[in-house]
Amino acid sequence: MSTSPPTDRVVSVVELLAAEAPLTAASVADRLALSRSTVAAILTTLESRGWAQRSRDLTYRLGPTFPTAHRAAAPAGADAALRELARRVGCGAALSVVSSTSMTFVGLAAHHGRVPAGIEVGARVPLRAPAGASVIAFCPPQRQHAWLATADPGRRDELTTALAEIRSAGLVVWGIDPADLATLDVLAEVAGHLAHSPASGPLRRRVLGLLGDLSGYPHTAADLAAAAPLPIAYLAAPVFDRDEVPRWELQIGPLHPAVSLGDRELYRTELLACAQKLGAAT
């Protein structure tokens, strides 16, 4: 049986990305003796599907949605670090790699629940504000503006302020209407059932999008300093790679309608410590 030259070229690019350190498009073209326009088209398609990821230095590596690539997309020791974090805070923990268009979950540790609800390793959700805020806060202004443009116009001022507070605090704490906690549980159950049906892909993506839309609202520094208990869905912090680029978002999910000041401080301390540990492992 004859092979397809276009397919062979795509496979060659993927194999090279899997075998080598990150490469520029020009390096890929030179290694494979392909035209630069051909390689650019292949890499653009792979990046749009999450099979390749471009770094700030214009090099490419395998992307987080490439089959079995989620382990390579996470810092070394991420699974053990997430399990320890979940144990210390008493709730689930998750790690996602954030691209320009999506978030892909590369590590999960359940503890009295799932975080984010209904998500599995390898799940990919659109990067729509407010999702990924802790990473976006440390990105260049152009990327922040593009992210804010995906938000409801009525929330853009709130989220702009939130990005500034995240840069100051190093993390974000998402509040939630207690009634929405029940909605999260229902959507999580639906997403879990749909995960076992290959034909339900489009519907499951819509459900995951709805889960992302229920992120809630960002608590301010004044909120968090108050003595009164607060409703909290998730806390999230960025994880930086060795080049100080924010690549991952680390989350924990109390999903509780009344979190005390003491517990909030525990969550903050443990989340930031784990984020620093993961970043040091890159």
Number of C-alpha atoms within 10 A of each C-alpha: 3 4 7 8 9 11 9 11 16 18 13 14 21 19 12 18 20 16 10 10 11 20 19 16 22 16 15 23 18 13 12 13 10 14 12 15 12 15 22 16 13 19 23 16 14 20 22 15 16 21 20 24 25 21 15 8 10 12 16 21 24 27 25 30 25 17 10 10 16 20 16 15 23 22 22 15 13 21 18 12 19 26 19 16 25 25 16 14 21 17 21 26 31 28 31 28 26 25 22 15 14 19 25 27 27 26 25 25 24 20 19 12 17 22 26 26 22 23 21 19 17 20 17 22 22 19 20 21 22 25 23 25 27 28 28 27 25 20 15 9 11 9 14 18 14 14 22 22 13 13 16 11 10 8 13 18 10 12 20 15 12 24 23 13 19 24 15 11 13 18 26 26 29 21 22 22 14 15 9 15 18 12 14 21 17 15 18 22 13 16 23 16 13 19 17 10 10 9 10 13 13 11 13 20 18 14 19 23 17 16 22 21 14 18 20 18 19 24 18 16 15 7 14 16 11 11 10 11 16 19 20 26 27 24 23 28 28 32 28 22 17 11 10 10 16 21 20 29 26 27 28 31 27 26 28 15 16 13 16 15 16 10 13 19 13 13 23 20 12 17 26 19 13 19 24 16 16 23 23 14 14 14
